[in-house]
Amino acid sequence: MDVLSEVLSICRSGQAVTARFELTAPWALRSEGVSGAMIRMSRGAPFWIQLQGAEPLRVQAGDLLMLPLGAAHTLYSSPGVKAEAFSNLIARHAVGIMDENPLVFSHGGGGDLTDMFSAQLWFSAYCRHSVFSILPPLIHIRAQDMPLSSSLANTMESLILETLDRRPGWRLSAARMGELLLVNILREHLGKEAAMGEGWLRGLTDPPIARALMRMHREPQKAWTVDSLALDAGISRSRFSERFKALVGATPISYLTSHRMALAAGQIEAGTQHLSRIAEEAGYESEKVFSRAFRRWAGVTPSVYLQRETARMKAAAGGEASQD
């Protein structure tokens, strides 16, 4: 049973923007955060990364970094170097419409070279709410700890270099290769026992609970009850409810509602279906009932949610370039 593959199959990247920075020591760059997930890998001299309120972390060549929700961070060749905003450099070097073209620039004092490869990926609301929201703000996969470290680092480098050539189909290729990196980074991260300690991820470690999660993910519109889920799980109702709450951190019906709402949020953002159809696919008998449930989950109505997310995406359209 591979519930993780089923969940991640919904996490499709609609767009990827890539960059290559040739950084020579001393150097330091500050990002106030980006829209989307950020993946970074480097060759050459090691560097440091620091998130707000956290201790600096040393990164070696070939290591993979992922910021699932694009958290604010600073990169530097060594501690103590004054950081310059990414936005200043990107504004000077970007070509064409922001977030639609690969970015290349050189920066630093002429010392040891860190060749930095970056990919910024945009995912659906479902992926952000159901997967990325329960991940740590920074995932660091060390090359020395990864069985596939060499091939993944090569994939990352190939992804960036191919987009720089802008051969036909490069946009789609970048998005799909970005998804491949995401799956492998999460597989390595979630392979650590401590990483499975939150939310539905922990539920995947228990076969009966994992079966129930799979059924909810495959058929979210079905009129599930605790009894029917317990029957599928193959254990008693009381034992199922107790184990589900202990592992997942929510009751079965509460989790199902959140799952439905995250899927619906993605459809609302996509703007390709009428609200009545979205409500039906989420298992609700009417727009009115669905809208009430969505408001309890999101704090706003579906229409206000769409306006808010559209405004957020426009404000963040420049990625690192729009920040500071």
C-alpha positions as CSV (number, residue, x, y, z in Angstrom):
1,M,0.0,0.0,0.0
2,D,1.6,3.3,-1.1
3,V,-0.7,6.0,0.2
4,L,2.1,8.6,-0.1
5,S,2.3,8.1,-3.9
6,E,-1.5,8.5,-4.1
7,V,-1.3,11.8,-2.2
8,L,1.7,13.1,-4.0
9,S,0.2,12.3,-7.4
10,I,-2.2,15.2,-6.8
11,C,0.8,17.5,-6.1
12,R,1.4,18.5,-9.7
13,S,3.6,21.5,-10.5
14,G,1.9,23.9,-12.8
15,Q,5.0,26.0,-13.4
16,A,8.7,26.1,-12.6
17,V,11.2,28.9,-12.8
18,T,14.9,28.1,-12.6
19,A,18.1,30.0,-11.9
20,R,21.9,29.6,-11.8
21,F,24.0,31.9,-9.6
22,E,27.8,31.9,-9.8
23,L,28.8,33.1,-6.3
24,T,32.3,33.9,-5.3
25,A,33.3,34.5,-1.7
26,P,32.6,36.6,0.2
27,W,28.9,36.8,-0.6
28,A,25.5,36.8,1.1
29,L,22.0,36.9,-0.3
30,R,18.7,37.5,1.5
31,S,15.3,36.3,0.4
32,E,12.2,37.6,2.2
33,G,10.3,34.5,1.1
34,V,8.8,33.3,-2.2
35,S,5.5,32.1,-3.5
36,G,5.8,28.3,-4.1
37,A,8.3,25.7,-3.1
38,M,12.1,26.4,-3.5
39,I,14.7,23.7,-4.2
40,R,18.4,24.5,-4.2
41,M,21.6,22.5,-4.9
42,S,25.2,23.7,-5.4
43,R,28.5,22.6,-6.7
44,G,31.9,23.9,-5.5
45,A,32.5,25.6,-2.2
46,P,30.1,24.9,0.7
47,F,27.8,27.6,2.0
48,W,25.4,28.4,4.8
49,I,21.7,28.8,5.0
50,Q,19.7,30.4,7.8
51,L,16.0,30.8,8.4
52,Q,14.6,33.5,10.5
53,G,14.9,32.5,14.2
54,A,16.9,29.4,13.5
55,E,20.6,28.5,13.7
56,P,22.7,28.6,10.5
57,L,23.1,25.3,8.7
58,R,26.2,24.4,6.6
59,V,25.5,23.0,3.2
60,Q,27.9,20.9,1.2
61,A,28.2,20.5,-2.6
62,G,25.5,18.0,-3.8
63,D,23.2,18.5,-0.8
64,L,19.6,19.2,-1.7
65,L,17.6,21.9,0.1
66,M,13.8,22.3,-0.1
67,L,11.7,25.1,1.4
68,P,8.2,23.7,0.9
69,L,6.4,27.0,1.5
70,G,9.3,29.3,0.3
71,A,10.2,30.5,3.8
72,A,12.4,33.7,4.2
73,H,16.1,32.8,4.4
74,T,19.6,34.0,4.0
75,L,22.4,32.3,2.1
76,Y,26.1,33.2,2.7
77,S,29.6,32.0,2.0
78,S,30.6,32.4,5.7
79,P,29.0,33.9,8.8
80,G,29.2,37.6,9.3
81,V,29.0,38.7,5.6
82,K,26.5,41.5,5.1
83,A,23.6,40.2,3.0
84,E,22.2,41.9,-0.1
85,A,18.6,41.4,-1.1
86,F,17.9,38.9,-3.9
87,S,15.5,41.5,-5.3
88,N,18.3,44.0,-6.0
89,L,20.3,41.5,-8.1
90,I,17.4,39.9,-9.8
91,A,16.1,43.4,-10.8
92,R,19.4,44.0,-12.5
93,H,19.8,40.7,-14.2
94,A,16.2,39.4,-15.0
95,V,15.4,39.2,-18.7
96,G,11.8,39.4,-19.9
97,I,8.7,38.9,-17.8
98,M,9.5,38.0,-14.2
99,D,8.9,34.3,-13.2
100,E,8.7,33.3,-16.8
101,N,12.3,33.0,-17.8
102,P,15.4,31.4,-16.3
103,L,17.7,33.7,-14.4
104,V,21.5,33.8,-14.5
105,F,23.9,36.1,-12.7
106,S,27.3,36.3,-11.0
107,H,28.0,37.9,-7.7
108,G,30.6,38.1,-4.9
109,G,34.1,39.1,-4.1
110,G,36.1,36.9,-6.5
111,G,37.1,34.1,-4.0
112,D,36.0,30.4,-3.8
113,L,33.1,29.6,-6.2
114,T,29.7,28.3,-5.2
115,D,27.7,27.3,-8.3
116,M,24.1,27.6,-7.1
117,F,21.2,25.9,-8.9
118,S,17.6,26.8,-7.9
119,A,14.1,25.9,-9.0
120,Q,11.0,27.6,-7.8
121,L,7.9,25.4,-8.2
122,W,4.2,26.3,-7.9
123,F,1.7,23.7,-6.6
124,S,-2.0,23.5,-6.0
125,A,-3.8,24.6,-2.9
126,Y,-4.4,20.9,-2.0
127,C,-0.7,20.2,-2.0
128,R,0.1,23.3,0.0
129,H,-2.6,22.7,2.6
130,S,-2.4,18.9,2.9
131,V,1.2,18.1,2.3
132,F,3.5,21.1,2.6
133,S,1.8,22.6,5.6
134,I,2.9,19.7,7.9
135,L,6.5,19.7,6.6
136,P,9.3,21.6,8.3
137,P,10.1,25.0,6.7
138,L,13.5,23.6,5.6
139,I,14.4,20.1,4.5
140,H,18.1,19.4,4.2
141,I,19.0,16.2,2.4
142,R,22.8,15.6,2.8
143,A,24.6,14.0,-0.2
144,Q,26.4,11.7,2.1
145,D,23.1,10.3,3.5
146,M,21.4,9.8,0.2
147,P,21.6,6.5,-1.8
148,L,20.6,8.5,-4.9
149,S,22.5,11.6,-4.1
150,S,24.6,11.7,-7.2
151,S,21.7,11.0,-9.6
152,L,19.4,13.5,-7.9
153,A,22.1,16.2,-7.9
154,N,22.7,15.5,-11.6
155,T,18.9,15.7,-12.2
156,M,18.8,19.1,-10.5
157,E,21.8,20.4,-12.5
158,S,20.4,19.0,-15.8
159,L,17.0,20.7,-15.1
160,I,18.6,24.1,-14.7
161,L,21.0,23.7,-17.7
162,E,18.2,22.5,-20.0
163,T,16.0,25.5,-19.1
164,L,18.8,27.9,-19.9
165,D,19.0,26.5,-23.4
166,R,15.2,27.1,-23.7
167,R,14.7,24.3,-26.2
168,P,11.1,23.5,-27.3
169,G,9.1,22.2,-24.4
170,W,11.5,23.5,-21.7
171,R,8.7,24.9,-19.5
172,L,6.8,21.5,-19.2
173,S,10.1,19.7,-18.8
174,A,11.1,21.9,-15.9
175,A,7.8,21.4,-14.1
176,R,7.9,17.6,-14.5
177,M,11.6,17.4,-13.5
178,G,10.8,19.6,-10.5
179,E,8.1,17.1,-9.5
180,L,10.6,14.2,-9.7
181,L,12.9,16.1,-7.4
182,L,10.1,16.8,-5.0
183,V,9.0,13.2,-4.8
184,N,12.6,12.0,-4.1
185,I,13.3,14.7,-1.6
186,L,10.1,13.9,0.3
187,R,10.8,10.2,0.1
188,E,14.3,10.7,1.6
189,H,12.9,13.0,4.3
190,L,9.9,10.8,5.2
191,G,12.2,7.8,5.3
192,K,13.4,9.1,8.6
193,E,11.2,7.9,11.5
194,A,11.1,11.3,13.2
195,A,9.7,12.9,10.0
196,M,6.6,10.7,10.2
197,G,5.5,12.2,13.5
198,E,2.9,14.7,12.4
199,G,-0.6,14.6,11.0
200,W,-1.7,12.1,8.4
201,L,1.9,11.2,7.6
202,R,2.0,9.3,11.0
203,G,-1.2,7.5,10.1
204,L,0.6,6.0,7.1
205,T,2.7,3.9,9.5
206,D,-0.3,2.0,10.7
207,P,-1.8,-0.4,8.1
208,P,-5.5,-0.2,9.2
209,I,-5.4,3.6,9.4
210,A,-3.5,3.8,6.2
211,R,-6.3,1.8,4.5
212,A,-8.9,4.3,5.7
213,L,-6.8,7.2,4.6
214,M,-6.5,5.7,1.1
215,R,-10.2,5.2,0.8
216,M,-10.9,8.9,1.8
217,H,-8.3,10.1,-0.7
218,R,-9.6,8.0,-3.5
219,E,-13.3,8.7,-2.9
220,P,-13.6,12.0,-1.0
221,Q,-17.1,12.6,-2.2
222,K,-18.5,9.4,-0.7
223,A,-20.7,9.7,2.4
224,W,-18.2,8.2,4.7
225,T,-19.1,7.5,8.4
226,V,-16.8,6.3,11.2
227,D,-18.5,2.9,11.0
228,S,-17.8,2.5,7.3
229,L,-14.2,3.6,7.6
230,A,-13.7,1.3,10.5
231,L,-15.1,-1.6,8.5
232,D,-12.6,-0.9,5.7
233,A,-9.8,-0.6,8.2
234,G,-10.8,-4.0,9.6
235,I,-11.0,-3.0,13.2
236,S,-13.8,-2.1,15.7
237,R,-15.4,1.4,15.6
238,S,-14.1,2.4,19.0
239,R,-10.6,1.1,18.3
240,F,-10.5,2.8,14.9
241,S,-11.6,6.2,16.3
242,E,-9.0,6.0,19.1
243,R,-6.1,5.0,16.9
244,F,-7.0,7.4,14.1
245,K,-7.1,10.4,16.6
246,A,-3.9,9.3,18.3
247,L,-1.9,8.9,15.1
248,V,-3.4,11.6,12.8
249,G,-4.3,14.2,15.5
250,A,-7.9,14.6,14.3
251,T,-11.1,12.6,14.3
252,P,-11.8,10.7,11.0
253,I,-14.6,13.0,10.0
254,S,-12.6,16.1,10.8
255,Y,-9.7,14.9,8.7
256,L,-12.1,14.0,5.9
257,T,-13.6,17.5,5.9
258,S,-10.1,19.1,5.9
259,H,-9.1,16.8,3.0
260,R,-12.3,17.7,1.0
261,M,-11.8,21.4,1.6
262,A,-8.1,21.3,0.5
263,L,-9.1,19.6,-2.7
264,A,-11.9,22.1,-3.2
265,A,-9.5,25.0,-2.6
266,G,-7.4,23.8,-5.4
267,Q,-10.4,23.7,-7.8
268,I,-11.5,27.1,-6.7
269,E,-8.1,28.5,-7.4
270,A,-8.0,26.8,-10.8
271,G,-11.3,28.5,-11.7
272,T,-12.3,25.8,-14.2
273,Q,-15.4,24.5,-12.5
274,H,-18.7,26.0,-11.2
275,L,-19.0,26.0,-7.4
276,S,-21.9,23.6,-7.6
277,R,-19.7,21.0,-9.3
278,I,-16.9,21.6,-6.8
279,A,-19.4,21.1,-3.9
280,E,-20.7,17.9,-5.5
281,E,-17.2,16.5,-5.9
282,A,-16.4,17.3,-2.3
283,G,-19.5,15.3,-1.2
284,Y,-21.9,18.1,-0.4
285,E,-25.5,18.2,-1.5
286,S,-25.6,21.9,-2.3
287,E,-23.5,25.0,-2.8
288,K,-24.9,26.5,0.4
289,V,-24.0,23.6,2.6
290,F,-20.5,23.4,1.0
291,S,-19.9,27.2,1.4
292,R,-20.7,27.0,5.1
293,A,-18.2,24.1,5.5
294,F,-15.6,25.9,3.5
295,R,-16.0,29.1,5.5
296,R,-15.5,27.1,8.8
297,W,-12.3,25.6,7.3
298,A,-10.8,28.7,5.6
299,G,-12.3,31.5,7.6
300,V,-13.7,33.1,4.5
301,T,-16.3,32.2,1.8
302,P,-15.1,30.5,-1.5
303,S,-15.4,33.8,-3.4
304,V,-13.4,35.8,-0.8
305,Y,-10.8,32.9,-0.7
306,L,-10.4,33.2,-4.5
307,Q,-9.9,37.0,-4.4
308,R,-7.4,36.7,-1.5
309,E,-5.4,34.0,-3.2
310,T,-5.4,35.8,-6.6
311,A,-4.1,38.9,-4.9
312,R,-1.5,36.9,-3.0
313,M,-0.2,35.3,-6.1
314,K,0.0,38.7,-8.0
315,A,1.8,40.3,-5.1
316,A,4.3,37.4,-5.1
317,A,4.6,37.2,-8.9
318,G,8.2,38.3,-8.8
319,G,9.3,35.5,-6.5
320,E,12.6,36.5,-4.9
321,A,12.7,39.6,-7.2
322,S,9.5,41.0,-5.7
323,Q,10.7,40.7,-2.2
324,D,12.6,43.1,0.2
